[in-house]
Amino acid sequence: MNDLTLLLFKCLIIGIIWATFLLPVIFKRGSAIKYFLCVAVVAVLSYFFRGYGGLINQMTIILLVALVISWITSMAFLEGDSRMKPKIIAFTSLVAAFAYLTTTLFVPLSII
């Protein structure tokens, strides 16, 4: 397997993970076409920003950890089977990932 194929496969996996979280937040109703379109857009963006691969991987890990934490929290505080529960979980996970992006890129850290 050459390097380009491996890179495209990684971008596709990142696209699948991020599209799963972006779809309920962006669209009111999901469909297969919207999902494939969202996967393709995220995969192309991750290919073009491959220089920030480490940052994208860390954001993805934070997104998945925030998913677990927000799912546990929603089980405790959201009663019953709410229709808004998936949107709330996806939104809080995305906010955690983009908060990490903001602090990494825009907040200077100085250790004295």
C-alpha positions as CSV (number, residue, x, y, z in Angstrom):
1,M,0.0,0.0,0.0
2,N,1.6,3.2,-1.0
3,D,1.6,6.5,1.0
4,L,-1.0,8.2,-1.1
5,T,-3.5,5.4,-0.7
6,L,-2.9,5.3,3.1
7,L,-3.3,9.1,3.3
8,L,-6.6,8.9,1.4
9,F,-7.8,6.1,3.6
10,K,-7.0,8.1,6.8
11,C,-8.8,11.2,5.4
12,L,-11.8,9.0,4.6
13,I,-11.9,7.6,8.2
14,I,-11.6,11.2,9.6
15,G,-14.5,12.2,7.3
16,I,-16.7,9.4,8.5
17,I,-16.1,10.2,12.1
18,W,-16.6,13.9,11.8
19,A,-19.6,13.6,9.4
20,T,-21.4,11.5,12.1
21,F,-21.2,14.4,14.5
22,L,-21.8,17.2,12.0
23,L,-24.9,15.8,10.3
24,P,-27.3,16.2,13.3
25,V,-26.0,19.6,14.0
26,I,-26.1,21.1,10.5
27,F,-29.2,19.4,9.0
28,K,-32.6,19.0,10.4
29,R,-33.1,15.6,8.8
30,G,-30.4,13.3,7.6
31,S,-30.2,11.2,4.5
32,A,-27.7,9.0,2.9
33,I,-26.9,11.6,0.2
34,K,-26.3,14.3,2.9
35,Y,-24.1,11.9,4.9
36,F,-22.0,10.9,1.8
37,L,-21.7,14.6,0.9
38,C,-20.6,15.5,4.4
39,V,-18.1,12.7,4.5
40,A,-16.6,13.8,1.1
41,V,-16.3,17.4,2.2
42,V,-14.6,16.6,5.5
43,A,-12.3,14.1,3.8
44,V,-11.3,16.7,1.2
45,L,-10.7,19.3,3.9
46,S,-8.6,16.9,5.9
47,Y,-6.6,16.1,2.8
48,F,-5.9,19.7,2.1
49,F,-5.0,20.5,5.7
50,R,-2.8,17.4,6.1
51,G,-0.1,19.6,7.4
52,Y,-2.2,19.9,10.6
53,G,-2.6,16.1,10.8
54,G,-1.6,15.9,14.5
55,L,-4.0,18.7,15.4
56,I,-6.8,17.0,13.5
57,N,-6.1,13.6,15.2
58,Q,-6.1,15.2,18.7
59,M,-9.3,17.0,17.9
60,T,-10.9,13.7,16.8
61,I,-9.8,12.0,20.1
62,I,-11.2,14.9,22.1
63,L,-14.4,14.6,20.1
64,L,-14.8,10.9,20.9
65,V,-13.9,11.4,24.6
66,A,-16.5,14.3,24.8
67,L,-19.0,11.9,23.1
68,V,-18.7,9.5,26.0
69,I,-18.8,12.2,28.7
70,S,-21.8,13.9,27.1
71,W,-23.6,10.6,26.6
72,I,-23.1,9.7,30.3
73,T,-24.3,13.1,31.3
74,S,-27.3,13.0,29.1
75,M,-28.3,9.7,30.6
76,A,-28.3,11.3,34.1
77,F,-30.0,14.6,33.3
78,L,-32.2,14.2,30.2
79,E,-35.3,12.2,31.1
80,G,-36.7,9.6,28.8
81,D,-36.1,9.3,25.1
82,S,-35.8,12.9,24.0
83,R,-35.7,13.8,20.3
84,M,-33.1,16.5,21.0
85,K,-30.7,14.2,22.9
86,P,-28.6,13.2,19.8
87,K,-28.3,16.8,18.7
88,I,-27.2,17.9,22.2
89,I,-24.6,15.1,22.4
90,A,-23.2,15.9,19.0
91,F,-23.2,19.6,19.6
92,T,-21.4,19.4,23.0
93,S,-18.8,17.0,21.4
94,L,-18.2,19.5,18.5
95,V,-17.9,22.4,20.9
96,A,-15.2,20.5,22.9
97,A,-13.2,19.7,19.8
98,F,-13.4,23.3,18.5
99,A,-12.6,24.7,21.9
100,Y,-9.4,22.6,21.8
101,L,-8.7,24.0,18.3
102,T,-9.2,27.6,19.4
103,T,-6.9,27.2,22.4
104,T,-4.2,25.5,20.5
105,L,-4.1,27.9,17.6
106,F,-5.0,31.3,19.1
107,V,-4.1,31.3,22.8
108,P,-0.4,31.7,23.4
109,L,1.0,29.6,26.2
110,S,3.9,30.9,28.2
111,I,5.4,28.7,30.8
112,I,7.5,30.7,33.3
